[in-house]
Amino acid sequence: MLEPAYQADVVIVGAGVAGLSAAHRLTSAGVTTAVLEAAPCVGGRMSTEKVDGFRLDRIGQLLSTAYPELRLTPGLDALALRPFAPGVLLHSDGRHHRAAAPATAGGARGALHAVRALASAPTKSVPRTTAPLGTAVDQARLGNALSRLATAPIERLLSRPELPAAQALTARGVPARAIDSFLRPLLAALLCDPELTTSSRCADLALRAFACGRLCLPEGGAEMLPELLARALPPGTVHTGVRVTSVSTSAVTTAEHGEIRCRAVLLATDARAAADLLPGLRVPDFHPLTVLHHATDEPPTTGASLLLDADRSGPVAHTAVVSAVDPSRAPAGRALISSTVLGPPPPELDTAVRMHLSRLYGTSTTRWETLTVHHTPEAVPAMRPPHDLRRPVRLLAGLYVCGDHRDTSTVQGALHSAHRATSAILTDLGAAGSLHRADPPSSTVKAAA
């Protein structure tokens, strides 16, 4: 360690996507930065396990091509996004129905202004046009509601009265069947909240991203985001295996290297670790989830679709043949099916999931190989109302915090909170000019929640 008055301008605690993206913005502004990570590798919850040629995400958070920060974050220029098939595939009453958003004349994704249920059933019987989205009138009302979300100014969405998402959708006249059979499973996949207790403002932003973009996965696994960010930083910026035991506005204390002096400290850990270092910080409730990865030589015929259970007939909230979306996640000739269970896992988890997947995909799962099961009790911070989408990132001059618990509980929220935190740091350090030239227009920043 060097011994000047301070050893870095800014010390960042935590090498998840929030901390690493903040490091990029700071170093690009000429601010010397050190990132300290207690784990042996970067990424935090965005980790990917390698098993027999498969790439298995621990949480498997869905991304959207409509997330502005994926384009604006330095270091993610090389990130390749693999889109799912347009819309989602709903399983209801033994059939598959696609709810898709048509493309606009300009080529951008449009709002769901005319949601249609299209037959993709394993049987040859004639599909019922009322399932699962209701009558043509119900579909039109749902489409109009989503179209208004996609075209309304962000400021208007954020100023709407805040209710639990289920109550807000009902109050807006969205048909009950459309809520239960489409919006509930969709928001469960996007926000890990099948009961729709999430703030209506956060749900509105999630639905807006769905209507305006394509759901997607990062090529190579979730770990590619933190890995790309870490690779592009100056050598020696990131230090893994370093446990921070205390922080102040001018120093951090580590178990391995003692005190490291600095001009500012940015906590970029998860909410609980941040509160351990700064008692008094709010720790939210969390949505637990379990991800199961199965392999087979005979993939289901759903292709690159995100499959949702509109009937809620089993433990699986959503599932996909992810190797059809991103072929790099499975060895040649094999298919990878990844499925998410929300809430506490049921007894005999793998058996219950296999039975449910057999119904969802319309095929036997007896010969599927279970590759791994990842259970994360504190996977996603809950966003129940009242929820501040712009929770302060500047605690004191010299002490800052960022992460998905300060914005929305998405990758977009984590990146945007880092964007806000670095703006505050550079302003306080008197080096704001370099960053401000890279800032998006204010309307885009607000959309980034």
C-alpha positions as CSV (number, residue, x, y, z in Angstrom):
1,M,0.0,0.0,0.0
2,L,1.1,3.5,-0.8
3,E,1.4,6.0,2.0
4,P,0.3,9.5,0.8
5,A,-2.3,11.6,2.6
6,Y,-4.9,9.3,0.9
7,Q,-4.4,6.1,-1.1
8,A,-7.3,6.5,-3.5
9,D,-9.8,9.3,-4.3
10,V,-12.7,6.9,-3.9
11,V,-13.0,3.4,-2.4
12,I,-15.9,1.3,-3.6
13,V,-17.0,-1.5,-1.4
14,G,-18.6,-4.3,-3.4
15,A,-17.8,-5.5,-7.0
16,G,-21.3,-6.2,-8.3
17,V,-22.6,-4.5,-11.4
18,A,-23.4,-1.3,-9.4
19,G,-19.9,-1.0,-7.9
20,L,-18.1,-1.9,-11.1
21,S,-20.2,0.5,-13.2
22,A,-19.5,3.3,-10.7
23,A,-15.8,2.5,-10.9
24,H,-16.0,3.0,-14.7
25,R,-17.6,6.4,-14.4
26,L,-15.2,7.6,-11.8
27,T,-12.0,6.4,-13.5
28,S,-13.2,7.9,-16.8
29,A,-13.5,11.2,-15.0
30,G,-9.9,10.9,-13.8
31,V,-10.7,9.9,-10.2
32,T,-8.5,7.2,-8.8
33,T,-10.6,4.3,-7.6
34,A,-10.2,1.1,-5.6
35,V,-12.9,-1.6,-5.6
36,L,-12.8,-4.0,-2.7
37,E,-14.8,-7.2,-2.8
38,A,-15.0,-9.8,0.0
39,A,-15.8,-12.7,-2.3
40,P,-13.1,-14.4,-4.4
41,C,-14.6,-13.1,-7.6
42,V,-16.7,-10.2,-8.9
43,G,-20.4,-10.2,-9.7
44,G,-22.3,-10.7,-6.5
45,R,-25.7,-12.2,-7.2
46,M,-25.0,-12.1,-11.0
47,S,-22.9,-15.2,-11.0
48,T,-22.8,-18.2,-13.4
49,E,-21.8,-21.7,-12.5
50,K,-20.1,-23.9,-15.1
51,V,-21.1,-27.6,-15.1
52,D,-20.2,-30.1,-17.8
53,G,-20.2,-27.4,-20.5
54,F,-23.4,-25.7,-19.3
55,R,-23.6,-22.1,-18.0
56,L,-26.0,-21.9,-15.1
57,D,-27.1,-18.6,-13.7
58,R,-27.7,-18.4,-9.9
59,I,-30.7,-16.0,-10.1
60,G,-31.3,-15.6,-13.8
61,Q,-32.7,-12.1,-13.8
62,L,-34.3,-11.1,-17.0
63,L,-33.0,-8.1,-18.9
64,S,-34.8,-5.9,-21.4
65,T,-33.5,-4.2,-24.5
66,A,-35.4,-1.1,-23.3
67,Y,-33.1,-0.7,-20.2
68,P,-31.3,2.6,-21.0
69,E,-28.4,2.0,-18.7
70,L,-27.3,-1.1,-20.6
71,R,-26.5,1.2,-23.5
72,L,-25.2,4.1,-21.3
73,T,-22.9,2.3,-18.9
74,P,-19.2,2.5,-19.8
75,G,-17.7,-1.0,-20.2
76,L,-20.8,-2.7,-21.5
77,D,-20.2,-1.8,-25.1
78,A,-19.3,-5.4,-25.9
79,L,-22.3,-6.9,-24.1
80,A,-24.3,-9.1,-26.4
81,L,-28.0,-9.5,-25.6
82,R,-29.9,-12.6,-26.8
83,P,-33.6,-11.8,-27.1
84,F,-36.4,-14.2,-26.3
85,A,-39.1,-14.7,-28.9
86,P,-41.4,-11.7,-29.0
87,G,-43.8,-11.3,-26.1
88,V,-44.4,-14.3,-23.8
89,L,-45.9,-17.8,-24.1
90,L,-48.8,-18.3,-21.6
91,H,-49.8,-21.8,-20.5
92,S,-53.5,-22.0,-19.7
93,D,-55.9,-24.9,-19.6
94,G,-53.4,-27.2,-21.3
95,R,-52.7,-24.8,-24.2
96,H,-50.0,-22.3,-25.2
97,H,-51.1,-18.8,-26.1
98,R,-48.7,-16.1,-27.2
99,A,-49.1,-12.6,-26.0
100,A,-46.9,-10.5,-28.3
101,A,-46.3,-6.8,-29.0
102,P,-46.2,-5.9,-32.7
103,A,-43.3,-3.8,-34.0
104,T,-44.0,-0.3,-35.0
105,A,-43.5,1.1,-38.5
106,G,-40.2,2.6,-37.4
107,G,-38.8,-0.8,-36.3
108,A,-38.9,-0.1,-32.5
109,R,-40.9,-2.3,-30.3
110,G,-44.5,-1.0,-29.8
111,A,-46.9,-1.1,-26.9
112,L,-49.3,-4.1,-26.5
113,H,-52.1,-2.2,-28.1
114,A,-53.7,-5.3,-29.5
115,V,-52.9,-8.3,-27.4
116,R,-53.9,-11.5,-29.1
117,A,-54.0,-15.1,-27.8
118,L,-52.6,-17.4,-30.5
119,A,-52.8,-21.2,-30.3
120,S,-49.6,-23.1,-29.8
121,A,-51.2,-26.1,-28.0
122,P,-49.9,-29.6,-27.9
123,T,-53.3,-30.9,-29.0
124,K,-55.1,-30.2,-32.3
125,S,-58.4,-29.0,-30.9
126,V,-59.6,-25.5,-31.7
127,P,-58.3,-22.9,-29.2
128,R,-60.7,-20.9,-27.1
129,T,-60.2,-17.3,-28.0
130,T,-61.3,-16.1,-24.5
131,A,-58.4,-17.9,-22.8
132,P,-56.4,-16.6,-21.1
133,L,-56.9,-12.9,-21.9
134,G,-60.7,-12.8,-21.9
135,T,-63.0,-11.5,-24.7
136,A,-62.0,-9.3,-27.5
137,V,-63.3,-6.3,-25.5
138,D,-61.2,-7.4,-22.5
139,Q,-58.1,-7.7,-24.8
140,A,-58.8,-4.2,-26.2
141,R,-59.0,-2.7,-22.7
142,L,-55.8,-4.4,-21.7
143,G,-54.1,-3.3,-24.8
144,N,-55.2,0.3,-24.3
145,A,-53.9,0.3,-20.7
146,L,-50.5,-1.0,-21.8
147,S,-50.4,1.4,-24.7
148,R,-50.9,4.4,-22.4
149,L,-48.1,3.1,-20.2
150,A,-45.7,2.9,-23.1
151,T,-46.5,6.4,-24.4
152,A,-47.0,8.4,-21.2
153,P,-44.2,10.7,-20.1
154,I,-42.2,9.1,-17.3
155,E,-42.9,12.1,-15.0
156,R,-46.6,11.3,-15.3
157,L,-46.1,7.6,-14.4
158,L,-44.0,8.5,-11.4
159,S,-46.5,11.1,-10.2
160,R,-49.5,8.7,-10.3
161,P,-51.0,7.7,-6.9
162,E,-49.1,4.8,-5.5
163,L,-50.9,1.6,-4.6
164,P,-50.0,-2.1,-4.6
165,A,-49.9,-3.1,-8.2
166,A,-52.9,-5.4,-8.1
167,Q,-55.1,-2.7,-6.7
168,A,-53.9,-0.1,-9.2
169,L,-54.5,-2.3,-12.2
170,T,-58.1,-3.1,-10.9
171,A,-58.7,0.6,-10.3
172,R,-57.7,1.4,-13.9
173,G,-60.3,-0.9,-15.2
174,V,-58.0,-3.7,-16.4
175,P,-60.2,-6.9,-16.6
176,A,-59.7,-9.3,-13.7
177,R,-59.0,-12.2,-16.1
178,A,-56.3,-10.3,-17.9
179,I,-54.7,-9.4,-14.5
180,D,-54.7,-12.9,-13.2
181,S,-53.8,-14.8,-16.4
182,F,-51.4,-12.4,-18.0
183,L,-50.2,-9.4,-15.9
184,R,-49.7,-11.4,-12.7
185,P,-47.5,-14.1,-14.2
186,L,-45.7,-11.5,-16.3
187,L,-44.9,-9.3,-13.4
188,A,-43.9,-12.3,-11.3
189,A,-41.3,-13.0,-14.0
190,L,-40.1,-9.4,-14.1
191,L,-40.3,-8.5,-10.4
192,C,-40.4,-11.8,-8.6
193,D,-43.7,-10.8,-7.0
194,P,-46.6,-13.1,-7.9
195,E,-48.9,-11.5,-5.3
196,L,-48.5,-8.0,-7.0
197,T,-47.7,-6.2,-3.8
198,T,-45.1,-4.2,-5.6
199,S,-45.5,-0.4,-5.9
200,S,-47.7,0.4,-8.9
201,R,-45.1,2.9,-10.0
202,C,-42.4,0.1,-10.2
203,A,-44.9,-2.2,-11.9
204,D,-45.7,0.5,-14.5
205,L,-42.0,0.9,-15.3
206,A,-41.6,-2.9,-15.7
207,L,-44.6,-3.1,-18.0
208,R,-43.4,-0.1,-20.0
209,A,-40.0,-1.8,-20.6
210,F,-41.8,-5.0,-21.6
211,A,-44.0,-3.1,-24.1
212,C,-41.2,-1.0,-25.5
213,G,-38.4,-3.6,-25.7
214,R,-37.6,-7.3,-25.9
215,L,-36.9,-9.5,-22.9
216,C,-33.4,-10.9,-23.2
217,L,-30.5,-12.7,-21.6
218,P,-26.8,-11.7,-21.7
219,E,-24.8,-14.0,-24.0
220,G,-22.6,-16.3,-22.0
221,G,-24.5,-16.0,-18.7
222,A,-25.3,-13.3,-16.1
223,E,-21.7,-13.1,-15.1
224,M,-20.8,-11.5,-18.4
225,L,-22.0,-8.1,-17.1
226,P,-19.7,-7.9,-14.2
227,E,-16.9,-9.6,-16.1
228,L,-17.0,-7.1,-18.9
229,L,-17.0,-4.2,-16.5
230,A,-14.1,-5.6,-14.5
231,R,-12.0,-6.4,-17.6
232,A,-12.3,-2.8,-18.9
233,L,-11.1,-1.2,-15.7
234,P,-7.5,-0.1,-15.3
235,P,-5.3,-3.0,-13.9
236,G,-5.2,-3.1,-10.1
237,T,-8.5,-1.3,-9.7
238,V,-10.4,-4.4,-8.4
239,H,-9.2,-6.3,-5.3
240,T,-11.1,-9.5,-4.4
241,G,-10.9,-11.4,-1.1
242,V,-10.7,-8.1,0.8
243,R,-13.2,-7.9,3.7
244,V,-14.2,-4.4,4.8
245,T,-15.1,-4.2,8.5
246,S,-15.9,-0.5,8.9
247,V,-16.3,2.7,6.8
248,S,-16.2,6.4,7.3
249,T,-16.2,9.5,5.1
250,S,-12.4,9.3,4.7
251,A,-11.3,5.7,5.2
252,V,-12.3,2.0,5.1
253,T,-10.9,-0.6,7.5
254,T,-10.2,-4.0,6.1
255,A,-9.5,-7.3,7.8
256,E,-6.5,-8.0,5.6
257,H,-4.9,-4.7,5.0
258,G,-5.9,-2.4,7.9
259,E,-7.0,1.1,7.1
260,I,-7.2,2.5,3.6
261,R,-7.5,6.3,3.4
262,C,-9.5,8.1,0.7
263,R,-11.5,11.1,-0.1
264,A,-14.9,9.3,-0.4
265,V,-16.4,5.9,0.2
266,L,-19.2,4.3,-2.0
267,L,-21.0,1.3,-0.5
268,A,-22.1,-0.8,-3.5
269,T,-23.0,-4.0,-1.6
270,D,-26.4,-5.6,-1.1
271,A,-28.8,-4.0,1.3
272,R,-28.0,-6.2,4.3
273,A,-24.2,-5.9,4.0
274,A,-24.6,-2.1,3.6
275,A,-26.7,-2.0,6.8
276,D,-24.1,-4.1,8.6
277,L,-21.4,-1.5,7.8
278,L,-23.8,1.5,8.4
279,P,-26.3,0.6,11.1
280,G,-29.5,2.6,10.5
281,L,-29.7,2.0,6.8
282,R,-33.0,0.5,5.9
283,V,-33.0,-3.2,5.1
284,P,-36.0,-4.1,2.8
285,D,-37.9,-7.3,2.7
286,F,-36.8,-9.7,0.1
287,H,-38.3,-12.1,-2.5
288,P,-36.7,-15.5,-2.2
289,L,-36.3,-17.6,-5.3
290,T,-35.0,-20.9,-6.5
291,V,-33.6,-21.6,-9.9
292,L,-33.5,-25.2,-11.2
293,H,-31.4,-26.1,-14.3
294,H,-32.2,-29.3,-16.3
295,A,-30.5,-30.8,-19.3
296,T,-32.0,-33.0,-22.0
297,D,-31.1,-34.3,-25.5
298,E,-34.7,-33.7,-26.7
299,P,-35.6,-30.1,-26.1
300,P,-39.3,-29.0,-25.9
301,T,-40.8,-27.4,-29.0
302,T,-41.4,-24.0,-27.4
303,G,-38.2,-22.6,-29.0
304,A,-36.8,-19.3,-27.6
305,S,-40.0,-18.4,-25.7
306,L,-40.4,-17.3,-22.1
307,L,-43.1,-19.7,-20.8
308,L,-45.4,-18.5,-18.0
309,D,-47.9,-20.5,-16.1
310,A,-51.2,-18.5,-16.3
311,D,-53.0,-21.0,-14.2
312,R,-50.5,-21.0,-11.3
313,S,-50.9,-24.8,-11.1
314,G,-47.5,-25.6,-9.7
315,P,-44.3,-24.2,-8.2
316,V,-42.8,-22.9,-11.4
317,A,-43.4,-19.2,-12.1
318,H,-41.6,-19.1,-15.4
319,T,-39.3,-21.4,-17.5
320,A,-37.5,-21.4,-20.8
321,V,-35.2,-23.4,-23.0
322,V,-32.4,-20.9,-22.4
323,S,-30.1,-22.7,-24.8
324,A,-32.5,-21.8,-27.6
325,V,-32.2,-18.2,-26.6
326,D,-28.4,-18.3,-26.0
327,P,-26.7,-21.4,-27.6
328,S,-23.5,-20.7,-25.7
329,R,-25.1,-21.9,-22.4
330,A,-25.2,-25.6,-23.4
331,P,-22.8,-27.9,-25.2
332,A,-23.6,-28.9,-28.8
333,G,-26.4,-31.4,-29.0
334,R,-27.9,-30.7,-25.6
335,A,-30.5,-28.4,-24.3
336,L,-30.7,-26.4,-21.1
337,I,-34.0,-25.7,-19.4
338,S,-34.0,-23.1,-16.6
339,S,-37.0,-22.7,-14.3
340,T,-37.7,-20.3,-11.5
341,V,-39.7,-21.0,-8.3
342,L,-40.7,-18.0,-6.3
343,G,-41.1,-18.0,-2.5
344,P,-40.1,-20.8,-0.2
345,P,-39.4,-24.0,-2.2
346,P,-41.9,-26.8,-1.7
347,P,-41.0,-30.2,-0.2
348,E,-39.6,-32.7,-2.8
349,L,-38.7,-29.7,-4.9
350,D,-37.2,-31.4,-7.9
351,T,-40.1,-33.9,-8.2
352,A,-42.7,-31.2,-7.9
353,V,-40.9,-29.1,-10.5
354,R,-40.5,-32.0,-12.9
355,M,-44.3,-32.7,-12.7
356,H,-45.1,-29.1,-13.3
357,L,-42.7,-28.8,-16.2
358,S,-44.1,-31.9,-17.8
359,R,-47.5,-30.2,-17.9
360,L,-46.2,-26.8,-19.1
361,Y,-44.1,-28.2,-21.9
362,G,-46.4,-31.1,-22.8
363,T,-43.6,-33.7,-22.7
364,S,-42.1,-36.2,-20.3
365,T,-39.4,-34.9,-18.0
366,T,-38.4,-38.3,-16.5
367,R,-35.1,-38.5,-18.4
368,W,-34.1,-34.8,-17.8
369,E,-30.9,-34.5,-15.9
370,T,-30.9,-32.1,-12.9
371,L,-27.7,-30.1,-13.2
372,T,-28.0,-27.8,-10.1
373,V,-30.5,-26.1,-7.8
374,H,-29.8,-22.6,-6.6
375,H,-31.8,-21.2,-3.7
376,T,-31.3,-17.5,-2.8
377,P,-33.3,-16.4,0.3
378,E,-32.6,-12.7,-0.3
379,A,-32.6,-12.6,-4.1
380,V,-34.6,-9.5,-4.9
381,P,-35.4,-6.5,-2.7
382,A,-39.2,-6.1,-2.3
383,M,-40.7,-2.7,-3.6
384,R,-43.9,-2.4,-1.7
385,P,-45.5,1.0,-1.4
386,P,-44.5,3.5,-0.4
387,H,-41.3,2.9,-2.4
388,D,-38.9,5.7,-3.1
389,L,-37.5,5.0,-6.6
390,R,-34.8,7.6,-6.0
391,R,-33.7,6.7,-2.5
392,P,-30.8,9.0,-1.5
393,V,-27.4,7.8,-2.6
394,R,-25.5,10.6,-0.8
395,L,-25.6,10.0,2.9
396,L,-22.9,12.6,3.9
397,A,-20.3,14.4,2.0
398,G,-17.8,11.6,1.5
399,L,-20.1,8.7,2.1
400,Y,-22.4,7.3,-0.6
401,V,-24.4,4.1,-1.2
402,C,-25.8,2.5,-4.4
403,G,-27.4,-0.8,-5.5
404,D,-30.8,-2.2,-6.6
405,H,-32.1,-1.4,-3.1
406,R,-31.7,2.3,-3.8
407,D,-33.7,2.3,-7.1
408,T,-35.7,-0.5,-8.6
409,S,-34.9,-4.1,-7.9
410,T,-33.6,-4.8,-11.4
411,V,-30.2,-4.7,-13.2
412,Q,-31.4,-1.4,-14.6
413,G,-32.0,0.0,-11.1
414,A,-28.6,-1.1,-9.9
415,L,-26.9,0.5,-12.8
416,H,-28.9,3.7,-12.5
417,S,-28.3,4.0,-8.8
418,A,-24.6,3.8,-9.5
419,H,-25.0,6.5,-12.1
420,R,-26.7,8.8,-9.6
421,A,-24.1,8.0,-6.9
422,T,-21.1,8.8,-9.2
423,S,-22.8,12.1,-10.2
424,A,-23.0,13.0,-6.5
425,I,-19.4,12.0,-5.8
426,L,-18.0,13.9,-8.7
427,T,-20.0,17.0,-7.8
428,D,-18.7,16.8,-4.2
429,L,-15.1,16.2,-5.4
430,G,-15.3,19.1,-7.9
431,A,-14.8,16.9,-10.9
432,A,-18.4,16.7,-12.2
433,G,-17.7,18.1,-15.7
434,S,-16.3,14.9,-17.2
435,L,-19.3,12.8,-16.1
436,H,-22.0,15.3,-17.0
437,R,-21.0,15.2,-20.6
438,A,-21.9,11.5,-20.7
439,D,-25.2,11.9,-18.8
440,P,-28.4,11.1,-20.8
441,P,-31.2,13.7,-21.1
442,S,-33.2,14.0,-17.9
443,S,-36.2,12.2,-19.3
444,T,-34.0,9.1,-20.0
445,V,-32.5,9.2,-16.6
446,K,-36.0,9.1,-15.0
447,A,-36.9,6.3,-17.3
448,A,-34.0,4.3,-16.0
449,A,-35.7,3.4,-12.8
